[in-house]
Amino acid sequence: MRARHPRYHNAPVAPFGDPDARLLIVGLAPGAHGANRTGRPFTGDHAGGLLYRALHETGFATRPESRAADDGLGLPGCRITNAVKCLPPQNRPTTREADRCNDYLAAELETLGARAVILALGAIAHRAVLVAYSLRQSAYRFGHDELHSLPNGRVLLDSYHCSRYNTQTGRLTERMFLDVLARARALAFGI
């Protein structure tokens, strides 16, 4: 990718948002022409378009669009990260890659306050959170809008990933996604 697109970020993509976040969104991995290009999670691709519009509508983003890493967008009360920090081969993260990056996710989870909400976008992100907490997957089944109690009073809320495939097939509608984010806001802030 670096040879074909030398002006892209082409490096691990750091988390973005409020360091004191009550909501941590965990995605899969940087998209080839999204975060891998811009250096900011969910910026410059279809999934990011839906994510930032929904975050803005639910009060977690200062704007409905993320254009570039330096566009001034803020995420009050929210931070976004990925289970895999670098662009995976064929733009598809594997379990092995998620496991290799898991120490980074575990360290980030340690920075969250008590009663924080973790929103996993997709089964790979869900699994990565469980691995970071050394929890058995069989005790925490992934399902859209499913809620799970975690150590230290934190909770894990699941959503289908806001990918083009999921939205075009109707597996995830914008209303479904807004509802999950509204639930995350209520859980994070006791509203």
Secondary structure in CASP SS format (residue, H / E / C, confidence):
PFRMAT SS
TARGET T0000
AUTHOR 0000-0000-0000
METHOD secondary structure of the structure
MODEL  1
M C 1.00
R C 1.00
A C 1.00
R C 1.00
H C 1.00
P C 1.00
R C 1.00
Y C 1.00
H C 1.00
N C 1.00
A C 1.00
P C 1.00
V C 1.00
A C 1.00
P C 1.00
F E 1.00
G E 1.00
D C 1.00
P C 1.00
D C 1.00
A C 1.00
R C 1.00
L E 1.00
L E 1.00
I E 1.00
V E 1.00
G E 1.00
L C 1.00
A C 1.00
P C 1.00
G C 1.00
A C 1.00
H C 1.00
G C 1.00
A H 1.00
N H 1.00
R H 1.00
T H 1.00
G C 1.00
R C 1.00
P C 1.00
F C 1.00
T C 1.00
G C 1.00
D C 1.00
H H 1.00
A H 1.00
G H 1.00
G H 1.00
L H 1.00
L H 1.00
Y H 1.00
R H 1.00
A H 1.00
L H 1.00
H H 1.00
E H 1.00
T C 1.00
G C 1.00
F C 1.00
A C 1.00
T C 1.00
R C 1.00
P C 1.00
E C 1.00
S C 1.00
R C 1.00
A C 1.00
A C 1.00
D C 1.00
D C 1.00
G C 1.00
L C 1.00
G C 1.00
L C 1.00
P C 1.00
G C 1.00
C E 1.00
R E 1.00
I E 1.00
T E 1.00
N E 1.00
A C 1.00
V C 1.00
K C 1.00
C C 1.00
L C 1.00
P C 1.00
P H 1.00
Q H 1.00
N H 1.00
R C 1.00
P C 1.00
T C 1.00
T H 1.00
R H 1.00
E H 1.00
A H 1.00
D H 1.00
R H 1.00
C H 1.00
N H 1.00
D H 1.00
Y H 1.00
L H 1.00
A H 1.00
A H 1.00
E H 1.00
L H 1.00
E H 1.00
T C 1.00
L C 1.00
G C 1.00
A C 1.00
R C 1.00
A C 1.00
V E 1.00
I E 1.00
L E 1.00
A E 1.00
L E 1.00
G C 1.00
A H 1.00
I H 1.00
A H 1.00
H H 1.00
R H 1.00
A H 1.00
V H 1.00
L H 1.00
V H 1.00
A H 1.00
Y C 1.00
S C 1.00
L C 1.00
R C 1.00
Q H 1.00
S H 1.00
A H 1.00
Y C 1.00
R C 1.00
F C 1.00
G C 1.00
H C 1.00
D C 1.00
E C 1.00
L E 1.00
H E 1.00
S E 1.00
L C 1.00
P H 1.00
N H 1.00
G H 1.00
R C 1.00
V E 1.00
L E 1.00
L E 1.00
D E 1.00
S E 1.00
Y C 1.00
H C 1.00
C C 1.00
S C 1.00
R H 1.00
Y H 1.00
N H 1.00
T H 1.00
Q H 1.00
T C 1.00
G C 1.00
R C 1.00
L C 1.00
T C 1.00
E H 1.00
R H 1.00
M H 1.00
F H 1.00
L H 1.00
D H 1.00
V H 1.00
L H 1.00
A H 1.00
R H 1.00
A H 1.00
R H 1.00
A H 1.00
L H 1.00
A H 1.00
F H 1.00
G C 1.00
I C 1.00
END
